[in-house]
């Protein structure tokens, strides 16, 4: 993009080890100015109390910027994206939060006491690039017809977004997490089941740690719970100086094997990231993700006053994916009684793109373990199970495991153990 070299990108440098763990940059009590009123909720949100502060002038700028974007791009999605989302009654919304505006896409309406399925994409992507293959899968659509689906785009990352104004301070990862309660309340959701990838998985995990009553379950792909150290931060900075932004982001998304083979998927996403995501806005999000802090969670009994996720969680990573080490470490920090660890072979760095059928099947059983999705409504999925989950021949007990999950198509009770499966 012309003029990019002259722009100064705002970022936070990683903290020294002795400085980590201090969350001083979040102001969870800030109220949003303007915007549509939120419907009353049956139970008040569990916002931690903190002193209020005046609304930043950037909220006004961000509102104007997003309105201009919506007027400019309404109905003008590029031709290559005509089939990006499955056919359905998708509605776009701009939701004002304490830390700025969010672009949200909704299909359906809240259904009784069922949670909403809320997604958050990875850095370098948006909800269309990240989740299209997954939600276009025929079996996934059989699942989502029972739930309202809510896709959240990080600020400025949606297709057609205008460039952020000069000097704009991008929200921190903690602030991005604190935007989500406003989304939940705005649409009248009682709770959510989150699906996050990479940076989106980190944001949803942080959201669940701060607001546990709003999250019933999490599916976290490629989550890295650790902040970057100084060496990693410096390496990222150097890479940014010597490579184009898409080529800097791609190693975060894809495995080394995929990059070395320059697969068709990698080529396609290099082009899409370069052509459809605003590069200035992406740089801001990328800088902030690389400045993240460690997720403050530890398995109960490992440290004093340990804090971890209270909801059921399914961790997913592809074989040889760049996030594999981080996902394994995240698994060690979670409660083993309600955590599932799924390692998918032949899926590369983004399993939801390369193996949407397998991930759909795993998601179905995850929901059944939470008490949703009765088997009577899933007979076609049950018939396709052999083709989707046993192709690697590892699901039928050829390896020793500490525990196994029921393969019955009947309703599955609450998860009471850690399940480690490769498929």
N, C-alpha and C positions, 0 to 999 in steps of 0.2 A: 504493500500500500504506500502510495506516495506520501512523503513527509513523515514516515514512521520513525526514521532515525532521529528526527528533531524532538520527538515526544519524550517526556520523562515519565517513566512508569513508577507509580507508588508501590512500595512493597515493605514488608516487615522482615528484618533480618532474624534468623533463628536465635532463640535465647540460649545462653550458656546453661550447662546442666544445673547449676545451683539456682538459676532463675526460673526453671520450668515449674509448671504446676500452679502458677499464680495467675488466675483469671481476673485480670484487672481491667480488661478492655471491653467487658460486656456490661451493658446497662439494660437489664431485662425489664425494668419497669417503665421504659420509655413508651409513651403513647404515640400512635401515628396521627399525623395531622391530615384533615380532609378525608376524601374517599367515601366509599359507601358504608353505611352502618352495618355492623355485624349482627346476625340474628342471635337471639338469646340462646344460651346453651343450658342444658339441664343441670350441668355441674360447672362451677367456676373453674377456669384454667388455673393450674398450679404454678402461677408465676412467682418466682422468688421476689421478695420485696427489695427494692433498691430506690435510691433517691431519683426523682425525675429530673430531666434536664431539658432545656429548650430544644425544639425541633431544629435540626441543621438546615441551612439554606439549600443543601443538596437535595433534600426531599422535594422541594418545589421544582428544582431543575430537573430531577429525575422524572417527576410526574409529567412535566412539559415534554421531555425527551421521549417518554414512552407513548404519550398521546400522538406525537408527531410520527413516530414509527408505525403505530397502528393505522393512522390515516394513509401513510405512504404505502404500506405493504398489504393492506387489506385486499385479499383475493389475488395477490400477485406473487404467490409462491412459485419459484422457478420450475420450469417444466420437468426437470430431473427429479423433482420431489412430488410429482402428481400422485404417485402411489405410495408415498412414505407412510401414511397411517391408514389402518384398515377403515373400510367404509363404515360410517356410523355418525351419530349425532354429536359430533365434537364441537364444543363451544369454548371460545377463547375469552379469558378474563384478565384484567389488570387489577391486582390486589395490592393496596397500600399497606405497608407494614411499618413498624417502628424504625426500620433501617432502609427504607426505600420501597420501590415498586417491584412486584414480581409478576412475570407472565405465567399464567396457569391455563392449562387446557383440561376440560372436564368432559366426561361422557357418562350419562346416566344421572340418577339422583340417589341420595341416601336411601338405603333399603332397610327399614326397621332398625334393629340393633346391630346390624352387620357393620364392620369397619369399612372405610374406604381404602382402596388400593392406591397408595401415593408413591410416585416414582421420583427419583432425583438422579440426574445423569452425571457422567464423569466430565472432567475438564477436557476441553477440546471438542466436546460434543454438545448436543442439546437433546431434548426429549425425542425428537424424530430420528436423529442419527443414532442415538443410543438404544432406543427401545422398539423401533419399527419392526424389525424381524421377529422379536419376541412376541409383541402384541398382535402381529399379523398372523401368527401361527394359528391354524384352525382350532387346535385343541385349547389354546390359550383363550380364544374367543368364547369357547364353551364355558370357561371358568369365569371370565369377566362379565358375562351377562348376569351373573348373580351379585355383582358388586358395582358400586360407582368407582370410576377410575379417574385419578387426578394426576396429571403430569405437571411437574414444576420445572421451569427453566431458571437457572441462575441468572442474576441480573445481567442483561446485555448479551446473552448467549443464544437467544432464539434467532431463527432465520429471519433476515431482514432487519435486525436491530440496528438502530442508529448508533453512531459512535458516541461513547460517553463524553461529556464535556471536559475540557482540559482541567486538570487539577482534581477531578472527581476521586474521592476516597472510596475504594471498593470495600464492601463489608468484609470483615474478618470471617474466618470459618465459624467461629462461635456466633457471630451476629447472623450469618446465613442460617444457622440452626434456629436461632431465636426469631426468625421471620416466620417459621412454619406454624406456630400456634395461631397466628392471625389467619392463615389460610384455612386451618382446621375450623376455626370459629366462624369465619366468613361464610363457608359453605354448609355449616351446620353438621359437620361430621362429629360423631360421638368419639371415634377413635380411628386409627389408621393401621394398616399393615404396610410397612414401607419396603420398597425395592430400590436399593441404591447401588451404584457402580462407582468404584474408585473414590473420587472426591465426594460424589453423592452418597456413597456408603458411609464415609466419615461424617458427613453432615447429619445423616439420619441417626447414626449411633450417638452423636452428641445431643441431638434432639431428644432421643429416648433417655439419655442420662439425666437431662435437665427436667423433662416433662414425662416421666414414666407412665402417668395415668392416661396419656393420650396415645400410647403405642401398644398395640396388642401383639405385634410380631414384626420381625425384621428379616429380610433376605438381603444379605450384604455380599456383593460380588467385589473381589479384588480390593478389600479394605486393608489399608495400612494404618494401624493405630499409632504409629510413631511419627514424631516430628523429624524434620531433616536436621542433621548435625551440620557443623560448619563446613566440613569437607564436602558433604553432599551438596550443600547450598552453593559452595564455590564452584563445584563441577557443573551444576545447573546454570549458573551465571555464565561460565565460560562457554558452555554449549550454546547458550542464547546469543552470544556475541559472534559465534562462528557459523551458526546454522540458521536457516529460515525457521520461523516459529512452528509451522506444521511438522517439520523434521525434528524439532526439539520435543514436541508433544507425542509423536508416534511411538517412541520407545516406552513411554508410559502406558500406552494402550495395547501394544502388540508384543508378542514374544520375539526373541531374537531370531528364531527359526523363520517366523513369518516375515520379519524384516529382511533377513538375508535372502530369502527366496523371492522377495518383492511380490508377494501374492497379489492376485487380482483385488482382494479385499483391501490390502494395504494401499495399493495404487488408487483405488476408488476413494478411500477415506482421506488420503493425502489431498486429493483434488477437492473433495467436499469441504474439508476443514479450511482449505485455502480460499474457496470461492463463496461459501455460504455462512461462515462464522466471522463476525467482525474481528479483525486481527488485533486492533487496539484493545477492545473489550476482553478478548481471549487472553492477551498478555496480562491484564490486570488480574483476572481469575487465576491464571497460572502462577503468577507471583504470590498471590495470597495462599494458594494451596501449598506451595513450597515453603511458606512461612508458618505453616500450621504447628501447633504444639502437640505433645503427646496426649492421646485420649486418656483421661484420668480414670482408668478402671483396672481393677485387679480382682482375681478370683478370691472369694471369701476364704479367710484363714491364711492367706499368703502375706498380707500386711495388715496393720492396725487400721480399723475403720475402712476396710476395703469397700469399694463401690464398683458395681458392674451392672450389666443389663439385667433387668428384671423380667423382660418378656422373652418368649421363645425366639431363637435366632437360628437362621440357616446361613452358614458361611460357604461361599462358592468360589472356586478358583480353577482356572484351566491348568492343564499339565504344562509345566515349564513357563507359566505366565510370569511377567515381571513382578507381580504382586504376591507370588506364592509364599515367600518367606514372611511377609507381613501378615498374610491371612493365617498362617500357622501360628504365629505369635499371638494374634488376636484370639484364636481359639483357646490358647492357654490362659487367657485372661477372663474367659466367660464361665458361667456356671455350667458344669458338665451335665446337670440334670435336665437342662432344656436347650441344649445346643446341638445342632447337626452340622457336621463338616463334610462338604461334598467336593471332591476333587474330580474334575471331568477330563478324561483323556481325549486327545484329538480335537481340542476345542480352542487352542491358542489363547490369546490374551483376553478375548471378549466372548465368553461362552454364550451370552444371550444372542449374539449374531451368528455364531458358527454352529451351535447346537441348541436352537430354540426348542425343539421337541423334547429333548432330554430335560432341559431346565423347566419346561412346562410341567412335565410329569412329576419332577421333584417338588415344584411349587404346589401342585395339587395335593400331594401327600402331606406337605407342610400345613396347608389349610385344613385338611382332614384331621391332622393331629391337634389342631386348635379347636376342633368341634364344628367346623364348617364343611360345606360341600358333601352332602350325603351321597352315598354310593349310587342311589337310584338315579341321580341326575348325571352320572358320569359313566354310564355303561359303555359308550363308544370309546372313551379314553381307556377304560379297563381293557377292552379288546385290543387296543393298540400298544399295550404296555410292553409286550415281548419285543416288538420291533424297536421301541424307543429306548429301553433301558438295559437290555441284555446283550446288545451288540458286541460289547467288549468281553462278555462271558465272565464278568466278575461279580455280578449281583447275586449269584446263586450259591454263595458260600464257599467258593474255591479257596479263599484266603481265610485265615483265622481272624476273628474280630472279638473285641471285648464284648460287644452287644450287637444285636441285629434288629432291624425294624420289621414289623409285620408286613408281609407281601399281600395280605388279604385285600380284596376290593371292598370289604365292609368298612364301615366307619371306624376310624382309628382313634383311640383314646389319646389323652394328653401325653405329650412327649415326656418321658421320665428317664432319659439316658442320652448320652452322647452317641451319635451314629456317625461313624467315619466310613464313607463309601467312595470308591472310585468307579466311575462308569464311563 
